């Protein structure tokens, strides 16, 4: 009895590992067979295209959003010389008519879960399927759901392996089975917030919060690549803004293999744009310097000049320069 329970627990654990959804941004489409739901040995005389029309429960075989398919998997039976081809079909107005978007043919390692990396851009509603070889060659194309005759688990198929770019109509169906294929879909990234939303023109660290930050290839501020960035999680990036010569507000963008997200709010470069202080009294000079994001540093008095009576005759740095926030301006009063 104890041994039977141990076997049952082991079976449940394997099923959880095989069918558990991918963490974070990746969305799992479809389902594969397993040692406890072994694949059927399909041996067709003619090649055929197949897609899952519906499922009774579990993961659907169509993309809920646009994105990129980054890998696909299938579980091979123990027999030798197996091959399968992932087929991706675009959504069309007619229920059983599909446009072939892409195909990826692979030779399988027997008796294990085979996973293959790919990069296939898809639109919302795209459906994964299989192309099954002909000439009687065995392939693990499907598996029984355990509910024979169920109209919910329904596979559509059509004889012939149609190449990408063509539209095909499916004309046959079989119930109670599912295609032995799954795929990971990475949706496009999104940006929800930037914090802090402003920083020095010298460049400071900023936290970008959003979603689907997997396979990030670049982070940019106003189209200029970040000085550096690290992906903390699939919902957060820490980036150092590049230096800027202007006090400007720029959008932030994150690019992954699935697309580019641009922030709705902007990142503001802060700094000291040195104002012209010539002829001003010290008090007025300090006020104008603060408004410009600067400060007043060393004050040199010439002749009879005092802090109240003297006027600015010289300043450093010169007016118009854009420097780091709080830069001190040296003044000479006379």
Buried (B, 14 or more C-beta within 10 A) or exposed (E): EEEEEEEEEEBEEEBEEBBEEBEBBBBBBBBBBBBEBBBBBBBBEEBBBBBBBBBBEEBBBBBEBBBBBBBBBBBBBEEEEBBBBBBBBBBEEEEBEBBBBBBBEBEBEEBEBBBBEBEBBBEEBBBBBBBBBBEEBBBBBBBBBEBEEBEEBBBBBBBEBBEEEEEBEBEEEEBBBBBBBBBBBBBBBBBEEBEEBBBBBBBBBBEBBBBBBBBBEEBBBBEEEBBEBEBEEBBBBBBBBBEBEEBBEBBBBBBBBBBEBEBEEBBBBBBBBBBEBEEBBBEEBBEBBBEBBBBBEEBEBEEEBEEEEBBBBBBEBEEEBBBBBBBBBEBBBB
